[in-house]
Amino acid sequence: MAREIAMAVLTPRQILDQLVKFPTVSRESNLELVDWLEGYLTGQGVKCFRHWNEDRQKAALIAHAGPWVEGAVVLSGHSDVVPVDGQDWTSDPWTVVERDGRLYGRGTCDMKGYVALAVWAVVEAQSRGVARPLQLALSYDEEVGCTGAPPMIRTMQEVVPKGEIALIGEPSRMKVITGHKGGTGYAVHVKGYEVHSSLLPEGVSAVMEAARLIQWVNDHNDAIQAKAPGAIGARFHPPFTTLHVGRIHGGTADNITAGDCRFAVEMRCVPDDNIEAHAGAFREAAMALDRALKAKRPEAGVHLNKFFDVSPLRPEVDGAADALARALTGDNATGVVSYGTEAGQFQDAGYSAVVIGPGDIAQAHQADEYLEVSEFQAGHRFMDRLLERCA
């Protein structure tokens, strides 16, 4: 039955229905989706390749339609979605339900709606014949820090002709986004030494020492915000780099110095700022505290683990992706966003990149996530115009 579905030519909506059926939460494998999609694409004559993750439980899918030449337009999306655990859905999150002009389901907005349109466009490019090739780049693990795209992009350089333009389909209401913040994050483990709190000087409270690093974050934010934003940063809201601690865990009891404390620091950096300078300053502060704690108790200290690193998307001067997207949409506004995407990673690899996709980012990750039918239709028109341009 799956083979019969794969061989039939599907509409964008039919493709979306199939994609949402696969519960590709980041903590789970995405191979059932990749298997189905690869079967469908190869059944339509599209050449497909995989990049596997280390344990081969996930794969990125790379597809090429059209002549085997360089200069392709890459349609970039991710296969993973965020969990539905603890969310109050009014319908099955793994089934697309249409009501009141909206398509409800996990990932319809972020970003299987765009992926469905991209798959349709690649199949159409193969069927109609195009002078300029289209490529599909479908990553994994975007939702856990955009960690799957860089190795996928490296594999693309080896298995398909180099593309020129990357259109990253994160929800932007089909507006052209030419810049976004970069980001990095550190998981912090402060190791203390437990004693009764009445003997405080003889122990090391991991919680109280962690507070020193968190206060460093507060002070660093104050210093950043005291400066005038740069020309590119001024376009963003907020117009500066931010450091943030969202959760903290530690301690055993109120009357015991905490043996452990864990928290994470995330940094979101405007494109004209140096994220490594901020990250380096934080590492230096953490290592200074590590030395101080070890001088008091050798068992104590600070351990850092970088858990994500996302490149900013830098606005390009006369960028090919910007010019193409604006020609197809008529959108001449300047668009930047503060969230991160895989666009900067494509840009780092030599592609001209912009973000453009159907849907509103406010719906991403929510219970009863939805994509407006009108947005899906706008994305379909965009892909149709892209095919005309590539022909």
C-alpha positions in Angstrom: 0.0 0.0 0.0 2.8 2.4 0.9 4.5 1.7 -2.5 1.2 2.5 -4.3 0.9 5.8 -2.5 4.6 6.6 -3.2 4.2 6.0 -7.0 1.1 8.2 -7.3 1.6 11.9 -8.0 0.4 13.7 -4.9 -0.8 17.2 -4.3 0.9 19.4 -1.7 -2.0 18.8 0.7 -1.7 15.0 0.3 2.0 15.2 0.9 1.4 17.3 4.1 -1.1 14.7 5.3 1.5 12.0 4.9 4.3 14.0 6.6 2.3 14.9 9.7 1.4 11.2 10.2 5.0 10.5 11.1 5.7 11.6 14.8 9.2 12.8 14.1 9.8 14.3 17.5 13.5 15.2 17.9 14.1 12.5 20.5 12.9 9.8 18.2 14.0 8.4 14.8 12.9 10.1 11.6 13.6 7.1 9.4 10.0 6.1 8.7 9.4 9.6 7.2 12.6 9.5 5.3 11.9 6.0 4.0 8.5 7.1 2.7 9.7 10.3 1.2 12.7 8.8 -0.5 10.4 6.1 -2.0 8.0 8.7 -3.2 10.7 10.9 -4.8 12.6 8.1 -6.4 9.3 6.8 -7.8 9.0 10.1 -9.6 12.5 9.9 -11.0 14.2 12.2 -8.5 17.7 11.3 -7.4 18.0 11.0 -3.6 20.8 10.6 -1.2 21.1 10.3 2.6 23.3 11.6 5.3 23.1 9.4 8.4 23.7 10.5 11.9 26.3 8.7 14.1 24.0 5.9 15.3 22.1 5.6 12.0 18.8 6.2 13.8 18.2 9.4 11.8 19.0 10.6 8.3 18.9 13.8 6.3 17.5 13.5 2.8 19.0 15.2 -0.2 17.3 15.3 -3.5 18.2 16.7 -6.9 15.8 17.4 -9.8 16.7 18.7 -13.2 20.0 18.9 -15.1 23.1 17.6 -13.2 24.7 21.1 -13.1 25.7 23.6 -10.5 23.6 26.6 -9.5 20.5 24.9 -8.0 18.0 26.5 -5.8 17.9 24.6 -2.6 14.6 24.2 -0.7 15.7 23.7 2.9 13.5 22.3 5.7 13.8 20.1 8.7 12.0 16.8 9.4 11.9 17.0 13.2 9.1 18.5 15.4 8.8 19.4 19.1 7.0 17.1 21.5 3.2 17.3 22.3 3.7 16.0 25.8 1.6 17.9 28.3 -0.2 19.9 25.7 -4.0 20.1 25.5 -4.9 19.3 21.8 -8.4 19.4 20.6 -7.6 16.9 17.8 -5.1 14.2 17.1 -1.7 16.1 16.6 -0.5 13.5 14.1 -3.5 13.9 11.7 -4.1 17.0 9.7 -7.5 18.4 10.5 -8.9 21.3 8.5 -11.4 23.6 10.2 -12.1 27.4 10.1 -9.6 27.9 7.3 -6.7 26.3 9.3 -4.7 23.1 9.0 -4.2 21.7 12.5 -1.5 19.2 13.3 2.0 19.0 14.8 4.5 20.5 12.4 1.9 21.9 9.9 3.4 25.4 10.6 6.9 24.4 11.7 7.7 23.2 9.1 6.1 20.3 7.3 3.8 22.7 5.4 6.8 24.1 3.7 8.4 20.7 3.2 5.3 19.4 1.5 5.4 22.3 -0.9 9.1 21.8 -1.5 8.6 18.1 -2.2 5.8 19.0 -4.7 8.0 21.5 -6.4 10.9 19.1 -6.8 8.6 16.4 -8.3 7.2 19.1 -10.6 10.6 20.2 -11.7 11.5 16.6 -12.6 8.3 16.2 -14.5 8.1 19.5 -16.3 11.8 19.7 -17.0 13.8 22.8 -15.8 16.9 24.5 -17.0 18.0 25.3 -13.4 17.9 22.4 -11.0 16.0 22.3 -7.7 17.3 20.5 -4.7 15.6 19.4 -1.5 17.7 19.5 1.8 15.7 17.9 4.6 17.6 17.9 7.9 17.2 16.3 11.3 17.7 17.7 14.8 16.9 21.3 13.9 14.7 21.7 17.0 17.6 20.7 19.4 20.0 23.4 18.2 20.3 23.1 14.4 22.9 20.3 14.8 21.9 18.2 11.9 22.3 20.7 9.1 26.1 21.3 9.0 27.0 17.6 8.4 24.1 17.4 5.9 25.5 20.4 4.0 29.0 18.9 3.9 27.5 15.7 2.4 25.6 17.7 -0.2 28.9 19.0 -1.5 30.0 15.4 -2.2 26.9 13.9 -3.7 25.1 16.6 -5.7 26.3 19.6 -7.8 26.8 22.7 -5.7 23.7 24.9 -5.4 23.8 28.7 -5.4 20.7 29.7 -3.5 19.1 28.3 -0.3 15.5 29.2 0.6 15.0 28.1 4.2 11.2 27.6 4.7 10.7 28.6 8.4 7.4 30.3 8.9 7.7 34.0 7.9 4.2 34.6 6.5 5.9 34.4 3.1 7.9 37.6 3.9 11.6 37.6 2.9 13.8 37.4 5.9 17.4 38.4 5.2 18.9 38.4 8.7 18.5 36.6 12.0 20.5 36.3 15.2 23.0 33.6 15.8 23.1 31.6 19.0 25.1 29.3 21.2 24.5 27.7 24.6 26.4 26.1 27.5 25.1 23.5 29.9 26.8 24.4 33.2 27.5 22.0 36.0 28.8 23.5 39.3 30.1 20.8 41.6 30.1 21.7 45.3 31.1 20.0 48.5 28.4 19.0 51.0 28.5 19.9 54.7 25.9 20.9 57.2 24.9 24.5 56.6 26.1 25.4 60.1 29.6 24.6 58.8 29.2 26.7 55.7 32.9 27.8 55.4 34.1 24.2 55.3 31.9 23.3 52.4 31.2 24.6 48.9 27.6 25.4 48.0 27.2 24.7 44.3 23.9 26.8 44.3 25.5 29.8 45.8 28.6 29.6 43.6 26.4 29.1 40.5 24.7 32.3 41.5 28.0 34.1 40.9 28.0 33.0 37.3 24.3 33.9 36.8 25.1 37.4 38.3 27.9 37.6 35.7 25.3 37.0 33.0 23.2 39.8 34.5 26.1 42.2 34.6 27.2 41.3 31.1 23.7 42.0 29.7 23.8 45.4 31.4 27.1 46.2 29.8 25.8 45.1 26.3 22.6 47.2 26.6 24.5 50.3 27.8 26.2 50.5 24.4 24.6 51.9 21.2 23.5 49.1 18.9 25.3 48.6 15.6 23.8 49.4 12.2 22.6 45.8 11.6 21.7 45.1 15.2 19.4 48.2 15.2 17.1 46.4 12.8 16.3 43.7 15.4 14.0 43.5 18.4 15.7 43.7 20.8 18.6 45.4 19.0 21.4 43.7 20.9 22.8 40.4 21.9 21.2 38.7 24.9 22.3 36.1 27.4 19.7 34.2 29.3 19.3 31.5 32.1 15.9 29.9 32.0 16.1 27.1 34.6 18.3 26.1 37.5 18.4 22.8 39.5 20.4 22.0 42.5 20.8 21.1 46.2 19.7 18.3 48.5 18.1 20.1 51.5 17.8 23.6 53.0 20.4 22.8 55.7 23.1 21.2 53.4 25.5 23.0 51.2 24.5 22.0 47.6 26.7 19.3 46.1 25.5 20.0 42.6 23.9 22.8 40.6 23.0 22.8 36.9 21.7 25.5 34.6 22.1 26.5 31.0 23.1 29.8 29.5 21.8 30.6 26.0 23.2 33.5 23.9 21.4 35.1 21.0 23.7 37.4 19.0 23.0 40.0 16.4 24.8 39.4 13.2 27.2 42.4 13.5 28.3 41.3 17.0 31.0 38.8 17.8 29.3 35.8 19.5 32.7 34.1 20.3 33.8 37.2 22.2 30.7 36.8 24.5 31.1 33.1 24.7 34.8 33.4 25.5 34.2 35.9 28.2 31.7 33.5 29.8 34.1 30.6 29.6 36.8 32.7 31.2 34.5 33.7 34.1 33.5 30.0 34.5 37.1 28.8 34.6 38.1 31.5 37.1 35.3 30.2 39.4 36.5 26.7 38.7 40.0 27.6 39.9 38.6 29.3 43.0 36.4 26.4 44.0 39.2 23.8 43.4 41.5 25.9 45.6 39.0 25.5 48.4 38.0 21.8 47.8 39.7 19.8 45.0 36.4 17.9 44.5 34.6 21.1 43.5 34.6 22.9 40.2 32.8 24.1 37.1 32.2 22.0 33.9 30.8 23.5 30.7 29.3 21.6 27.7 28.4 23.5 24.6 25.0 22.1 23.4 24.2 24.2 20.4 25.9 26.6 18.0 23.9 28.4 15.4 25.4 30.8 12.9 23.6 34.2 12.3 22.1 35.0 8.9 23.9 38.1 7.8 22.1 40.4 5.4 23.8 40.1 2.0 24.6 43.0 -0.4 23.0 42.2 -3.7 22.4 38.7 -2.6 21.1 36.2 -5.2 18.6 34.6 -2.8 17.2 37.9 -1.7 16.8 39.0 -5.3 15.1 35.8 -6.3 12.7 35.7 -3.3 11.7 39.3 -3.8 11.1 38.8 -7.5 8.8 35.9 -6.8 6.9 37.6 -3.9 7.1 41.4 -4.7 8.1 41.9 -1.1 10.5 44.8 -0.8 10.5 45.3 2.9 13.5 44.6 5.1 12.9 41.6 7.3 14.9 40.3 10.2 14.0 37.9 13.1 15.5 37.2 16.5 15.1 33.4 16.3 17.7 31.1 14.7 17.4 28.9 11.6 19.7 26.8 9.4 20.0 29.7 7.0 23.3 31.0 8.5 24.8 27.5 8.2 24.0 27.4 4.5 25.5 30.9 4.2 28.6 29.7 6.0 29.0 27.0 3.4 28.9 29.5 0.5 25.2 29.6 -0.4 23.2 32.8 -0.7 20.4 32.4 1.8 17.1 33.8 3.0 14.3 32.6 5.1 10.8 32.5 3.5 8.0 30.1 4.3 4.3 29.9 5.0 2.8 30.3 8.5 3.3 32.4 11.6 6.2 31.6 13.9 3.8 32.4 16.8 2.0 29.1 16.1 5.2 27.0 16.2 5.5 24.6 19.1 2.0 25.4 20.4 -0.9 23.1 21.3 -3.3 23.0 18.3 -0.5 24.2 16.1 -1.9 25.3 12.8 -1.1 26.6 9.3 -3.6 28.9 7.7 -4.9 27.5 4.4 -4.4 30.9 2.8 -0.7 30.7 3.8 -0.4 27.2 2.4 -1.9 28.4 -0.8 0.5 31.4 -0.9 3.4 29.0 -0.6 2.0 26.9 -3.4 1.8 30.0 -5.7 5.4 30.9 -4.7 6.6 27.4 -5.7 4.7 27.6 -9.0 6.4 30.9 -9.8 9.8 29.4 -8.8 9.3 26.6 -11.3 8.4 29.0 -14.0 11.6 31.0 -13.2 13.7 27.8 -13.2 12.2 26.7 -16.5 
